[in-house]
Amino acid sequence: MSESPQHTPWFLWPFEAIWRLVAWIVGLTGRLLAVILGFVLLIAGVILTVTVVGAIVGVPLAILGVLLVLRGLF
């Protein structure tokens, strides 16, 4: 990775960290598998969100699924 490091404001760091994690997963698995994995995580997150207790885990799981699908497609 020969990208020049850029300064990220402290309040945007969690979003950048999540985006880098998603990019690492896409690079590791490949685009098609990342899209499939993203759809699986999205569906699992939506199913968990139906229950009140599972919503704590389901919402972030669904968001991670959407990010994987977007990163895999674009």
N, C-alpha and C positions, 0 to 999 in steps of 0.2 A: 504494500500500500504506500504509494508515493505521494499521497495527498498532503498538502501543507496543513499543519495544525491550525485550527481557527479557534478563537476565544468564544466560548459559549457563556452567556450570562448564568449565574448560579441558579436562578429560578427556572431555567429551561433545561438544566442538566438531567433531570429524570426522564424527560421526553427524548433527549438525545441518547441516553443510555438504553432505553427501550428500543429505539430505532436501530441502534448499533447491534443489539441482541438479535433483532429480527433480520437484519442484513447478514449477520453471521450465520444464522440458521439457514437463510436462503443460499448463501455461498456454500454451506456444508451439504445441503441436501439437493440443491438444484431447484430450478423454478417450478417445474411441474409438481414435484413432490412437496414443495413449500405451499403451493396452492391447495393441494389435496389435504395436507396437514392443517392448513388454515381453515378450510371448510369443516374438518372434523372438530377442531377446537371451537369453532364458532357454534356448531350444532351442540356440542357438549356444554358450552357456556350458556346457550339459550335454554337447554333442558334443565341445567342446574339453577338458572335464574327463576324458573317457575316456582321452585320452593323458596320460602323466605330465608331459611338457614343457608341454602346453597347459593343465594344471591351474592353473598360476600365473596365467594370464589368464582361464581358464574359470570359476573359482569367483567372482571378483568380477563377471564379466559376468553370470553367472546370478543373483547377488544383486541387481545393478542391474535385471535384468529383473523379478525378483519385486517389487522396490520400485516399479517403474513400473506393473506390473499392479495392485498394491494401491492406489497413489495414483490411478490412473485409475478404479478401481471405487468407491472410497470418498471 
